[in-house]
Amino acid sequence: MIRLILCVVGISCVFSAPQYRDLIPNGYQVFNPCGANFWEAVGHYNAVHHTIDKNPFGKDFAAAGRTWTVDLCQKDSDGDGKSNGEELGDPNCTWTAGSTPSGKSTGQPGICEPIRSGVCASVAFSCGCHGHQCVG
């Protein structure tokens, strides 16, 4: 019985973060620079799995109280030259939870793009990483 309870608690903890996608513009349709599907685990280094380490946007989102603020929107968490708002389809930073963003997601705010080229050439990230392998 204890194993069942621990399993249920563990599963609920693992799957508890998707609600954060409701708190950012286009949270369910974030551009994926590593493939054709959307980036589901927006604050993590893997598109579909919650990595141990948060990506820069995940850290900034947590620091902002897990709230979409003008400061978080205007910030360039991943250092690629585009604000988080530009990448998530809210370039004017006017989006509020539950409303429709003014545009589509054109980037991943926690992954420097283009990956391993241009301003992102020195960023140690590769698609498909897991755990602590995602950061250098």
C-alpha distance (Angstrom), angle and dihedral (degrees) to the residues before:
residue distance angle dihedral
M1 . . .
I2 3.80 . .
R3 3.82 90.0 .
L4 3.80 90.0 53.2
I5 3.80 91.9 50.7
L6 3.81 91.9 47.7
C7 3.80 90.1 48.3
V8 3.82 92.5 51.1
V9 3.80 91.9 46.6
G10 3.81 90.9 47.9
I11 3.79 92.6 49.8
S12 3.79 92.8 48.5
C13 3.81 90.5 50.8
V14 3.80 92.6 49.8
F15 3.79 93.5 49.1
S16 3.81 97.3 38.7
A17 3.82 97.4 91.2
P18 3.84 100.3 67.7
Q19 3.80 90.0 84.6
Y20 3.81 87.2 71.0
R21 3.80 87.4 71.3
D22 3.82 87.4 70.1
L23 3.80 88.9 59.7
I24 3.81 98.6 60.6
P25 3.81 131.0 57.0
N26 3.81 113.2 -91.3
G27 3.80 88.8 1.2
Y28 3.80 91.6 161.7
Q29 3.80 94.8 44.2
V30 3.81 105.4 44.7
F31 3.80 113.3 156.8
N32 3.81 113.8 -104.2
P33 3.83 113.4 -144.9
C34 3.83 89.2 -170.8
G35 3.79 100.5 55.1
A36 3.76 151.9 -17.7
N37 3.82 99.3 -74.8
F38 3.79 126.2 75.1
W39 3.82 122.7 -90.2
E40 3.81 102.2 -106.5
A41 3.82 101.5 178.9
V42 3.80 93.4 55.0
G43 3.82 97.5 176.6
H44 3.81 93.7 46.4
Y45 3.80 136.2 75.3
N46 3.81 95.6 -119.0
A47 3.80 119.8 66.4
V48 3.80 96.2 -134.2
H49 3.82 105.9 14.8
H50 3.76 128.6 67.7
T51 3.80 104.3 -120.5
I52 3.77 122.6 -151.1
D53 3.78 91.5 -115.8
K54 3.79 120.3 55.9
N55 3.79 118.4 -132.7
P56 3.83 117.4 -119.8
F57 3.81 92.6 -90.8
G58 3.81 90.9 50.4
K59 3.81 89.8 53.2
D60 3.81 92.7 46.7
F61 3.82 91.9 46.5
A62 3.82 90.1 52.6
A63 3.82 90.8 46.9
A64 3.83 88.8 52.4
G65 3.80 89.6 57.1
R66 3.82 92.3 -101.6
T67 3.78 88.4 -69.8
W68 3.81 130.0 125.4
T69 3.80 102.6 -119.4
V70 3.80 132.3 171.9
D71 3.81 88.9 -110.7
L72 3.83 92.4 52.4
C73 3.80 90.2 44.9
Q74 3.82 93.1 51.6
K75 3.80 94.1 44.2
D76 3.81 121.5 97.3
S77 3.81 97.7 -141.5
D78 3.80 96.6 177.4
G79 3.81 97.2 41.4
D80 3.81 97.0 -124.8
G81 3.79 95.8 127.6
K82 3.82 96.6 -101.5
S83 3.79 124.0 100.5
N84 3.78 119.8 -120.3
G85 3.80 87.5 -112.7
E86 3.81 92.7 54.1
E87 3.80 90.9 50.2
L88 3.81 93.8 47.1
G89 3.82 97.1 44.6
D90 3.81 98.6 -100.8
P91 3.82 103.3 102.3
N92 3.82 93.3 157.9
C93 3.81 93.6 47.8
T94 3.79 93.9 -126.9
W95 3.82 100.2 121.8
T96 3.81 119.4 119.6
A97 3.79 127.8 -169.3
G98 3.79 111.7 -81.8
S99 3.80 95.0 21.6
T100 3.80 128.9 104.0
P101 3.82 115.4 -99.6
S102 3.81 117.3 -121.4
G103 3.81 92.1 -120.4
K104 3.79 145.8 7.3
S105 3.77 125.6 -84.4
T106 3.79 109.7 -91.5
G107 3.80 99.1 176.0
Q108 3.79 146.5 13.5
P109 3.83 108.1 -102.2
G110 3.81 93.7 -150.7
I111 3.81 99.7 44.8
C112 3.81 118.7 69.6
E113 3.79 109.0 -126.3
P114 2.92 140.7 -119.1
I115 3.79 85.0 39.1
R116 3.83 113.0 -121.7
S117 3.79 94.8 -7.7
G118 3.79 139.0 84.9
V119 3.80 112.4 -0.6
C120 3.82 88.4 -8.0
A121 3.82 96.9 56.1
S122 3.80 93.2 105.2
V123 3.82 95.9 45.5
A124 3.81 110.5 108.4
F125 3.80 100.6 -137.0
S126 3.78 131.9 122.0
C127 3.78 129.8 -177.5
G128 3.80 116.1 -101.4
C129 3.80 97.0 26.3
H130 3.82 123.0 150.0
G131 3.78 135.4 -156.5
H132 3.79 117.1 -21.6
Q133 3.84 92.3 -12.3
C134 3.79 89.3 84.1
V135 3.77 97.5 73.3
G136 3.77 128.1 51.8
